[in-house]
């Protein structure tokens, strides 16, 4: 196991490391391109979906001389933009986990320090979120009562404050009445 000069041979036989070989990088490139192709949306599937426009279809009965009938389908509802869907999903999460008010939720969705959604997307989310605002106010009031030992009036102030939770007076009244 030694060379003629008396130096031991390396196990690799003087070959360069595998990551410096051209074939290794060729495999890496093929794998990366393959992963990118699998992650990209498929154009064929999108083309196969109906476009949402009115479609007509000719229906003919057996080989008789009756004219073919035209059947019109009702137009599909307009597609909701992705930003609106994302805002709605975020709004639902905030409502379910943080018990936010309408105003607080709108501010969070549109804030430059929050989610940065457009006002239109945030309004769509507020209009379509499935939230019980009274239940959210009550849950938030219970948090203040349990974690901060606040009085009912202090909780009411916190719930309705523009610097606090921003619930309406009616929602805060409901929460205080049901503590």
C-alpha positions as CSV (number, residue, x, y, z in Angstrom):
1,X,0.0,0.0,0.0
2,X,2.7,2.4,-0.5
3,X,4.1,4.2,-3.6
4,X,7.6,4.0,-4.8
5,X,8.5,7.2,-3.0
6,X,7.5,5.6,0.3
7,X,4.3,7.7,0.7
8,X,1.1,5.8,1.5
9,X,-1.6,5.8,-1.2
10,X,-4.9,7.5,-0.4
11,X,-8.0,5.3,-0.2
12,X,-9.7,7.2,-3.1
13,X,-6.7,6.6,-5.3
14,X,-6.1,10.3,-5.9
15,X,-9.6,11.0,-7.2
16,X,-11.3,14.2,-6.6
17,X,-14.3,14.4,-4.2
18,X,-17.7,13.4,-5.7
19,X,-19.2,16.9,-5.2
20,X,-16.6,18.3,-7.6
21,X,-17.4,15.8,-10.3
22,X,-19.5,17.0,-13.3
23,X,-21.9,14.1,-13.1
24,X,-22.9,15.0,-9.5
25,X,-23.9,18.5,-10.5
26,X,-25.8,17.2,-13.6
27,X,-27.8,15.0,-11.2
28,X,-28.4,17.9,-8.8
29,X,-29.7,20.1,-11.7
30,X,-32.0,17.4,-13.0
31,X,-33.5,16.9,-9.4
32,X,-34.0,20.6,-8.9
33,X,-35.7,21.0,-12.3
34,X,-37.9,18.0,-11.6
35,X,-38.9,19.4,-8.2
36,X,-39.7,22.7,-9.7
37,X,-41.8,21.1,-12.4
38,X,-43.8,19.1,-9.8
39,X,-44.4,22.2,-7.6
40,X,-45.5,24.5,-10.5
41,X,-49.3,24.5,-11.3
42,X,-50.2,22.4,-14.2
43,X,-51.4,24.4,-17.2
44,X,-53.5,21.5,-18.6
45,X,-55.6,21.2,-15.4
46,X,-56.3,24.9,-15.5
47,X,-57.3,24.8,-19.1
48,X,-59.7,21.9,-18.4
49,X,-61.6,23.9,-15.8
50,X,-64.7,25.8,-17.0
51,X,-64.1,29.4,-17.6
52,X,-67.3,30.5,-15.8
53,X,-68.9,31.9,-19.0
54,X,-72.3,30.8,-20.3
55,X,-72.0,27.6,-22.2
56,X,-74.5,26.2,-24.7
57,X,-74.9,22.6,-25.7
58,X,-76.7,21.1,-28.7
59,X,-78.9,18.2,-27.7
60,X,-80.4,16.1,-30.5
61,X,-82.8,13.2,-30.2
62,X,-82.5,10.1,-32.3
63,X,-82.4,10.6,-36.1
64,X,-85.7,12.4,-36.3
65,X,-86.3,15.7,-38.1
66,X,-86.9,17.7,-34.8
67,X,-84.6,20.6,-34.4
68,X,-81.9,20.4,-31.8
69,X,-82.6,22.1,-28.5
70,X,-80.2,24.6,-26.9
71,X,-79.6,24.2,-23.2
72,X,-78.1,27.2,-21.5
73,X,-76.2,26.8,-18.2
74,X,-76.3,29.6,-15.7
75,X,-73.1,31.5,-15.5
76,X,-70.8,30.5,-12.6
77,X,-70.3,33.0,-9.8
78,X,-67.3,35.3,-10.5
79,X,-64.0,33.9,-9.3
80,X,-62.9,35.4,-6.0
81,X,-59.3,36.8,-6.2
82,X,-56.6,35.0,-4.3
83,X,-55.9,38.0,-2.1
84,X,-59.5,38.0,-1.0
85,X,-59.4,34.3,-0.1
86,X,-56.1,34.8,1.8
87,X,-57.6,37.7,3.7
88,X,-60.7,35.7,4.6
89,X,-58.6,32.8,5.8
90,X,-56.5,35.1,8.0
91,X,-59.6,36.8,9.3
92,X,-61.1,33.4,10.3
93,X,-57.9,32.5,12.1
94,X,-57.7,35.8,14.0
95,X,-61.4,35.5,14.9
96,X,-61.1,31.9,16.1
97,X,-57.9,32.2,18.0
98,X,-57.6,35.8,19.2
99,X,-61.3,36.7,19.4
100,X,-60.9,40.0,17.6
101,X,-63.6,42.6,16.9
102,X,-64.6,43.6,13.4
103,X,-62.7,46.9,13.7
104,X,-59.7,45.2,15.2
105,X,-59.7,42.6,12.6
106,X,-60.0,45.1,9.8
107,X,-57.1,47.1,11.2
108,X,-55.0,44.0,11.6
109,X,-55.6,42.9,8.0
110,X,-54.8,46.3,6.5
111,X,-52.0,47.5,8.8
112,X,-48.6,48.1,7.5
113,X,-47.4,46.3,10.6
114,X,-49.9,43.5,10.2
115,X,-51.0,41.6,7.2
116,X,-50.9,44.5,4.6
117,X,-54.0,43.4,2.7
118,X,-55.8,45.9,0.5
119,X,-58.9,47.6,2.1
120,X,-61.1,45.8,-0.5
121,X,-59.7,42.4,0.5
122,X,-60.0,43.2,4.2
123,X,-63.6,44.3,3.7
124,X,-64.4,41.1,1.8
125,X,-62.9,39.1,4.6
126,X,-65.0,41.0,7.3
127,X,-68.2,40.6,5.2
128,X,-67.6,36.8,4.7
129,X,-65.9,35.6,7.9
130,X,-68.1,33.3,10.0
131,X,-67.7,35.0,13.4
132,X,-70.0,35.6,16.3
133,X,-68.8,39.1,17.4
134,X,-70.7,38.9,20.8
135,X,-69.0,35.5,21.5
136,X,-65.6,37.0,20.6
137,X,-66.2,40.0,23.0
138,X,-67.3,37.5,25.7
139,X,-64.2,35.3,25.2
140,X,-61.9,38.4,25.3
141,X,-63.7,39.7,28.4
142,X,-63.1,36.3,30.1
143,X,-59.4,36.5,29.2
144,X,-59.2,39.9,30.8
145,X,-61.1,38.7,33.9
146,X,-59.1,35.5,34.4
147,X,-55.6,36.7,33.4
148,X,-55.6,40.3,34.6
149,X,-58.2,40.3,37.3
150,X,-59.9,43.4,35.8
151,X,-63.2,44.8,37.1
152,X,-66.2,44.6,34.8
153,X,-66.0,48.4,34.1
154,X,-62.3,48.2,33.3
155,X,-63.0,45.3,31.0
156,X,-65.8,47.3,29.3
157,X,-63.4,50.2,28.7
158,X,-60.8,47.9,27.3
159,X,-63.2,46.2,25.0
160,X,-64.5,49.4,23.5
161,X,-61.3,51.5,23.5
162,X,-60.0,52.6,20.2
163,X,-56.5,51.6,21.6
164,X,-57.9,48.3,22.9
165,X,-60.1,45.7,21.4
166,X,-62.5,48.1,19.4
167,X,-65.7,46.1,20.0
168,X,-68.9,48.0,19.7
169,X,-70.7,49.2,22.9
170,X,-73.4,46.6,22.3
171,X,-70.9,43.7,22.0
172,X,-69.1,44.9,25.2
173,X,-72.4,45.2,27.1
174,X,-73.2,41.6,26.0
175,X,-69.8,40.4,27.2
176,X,-70.1,42.1,30.6
177,X,-73.7,40.9,31.1
178,X,-72.6,37.3,30.4
179,X,-69.3,37.1,32.4
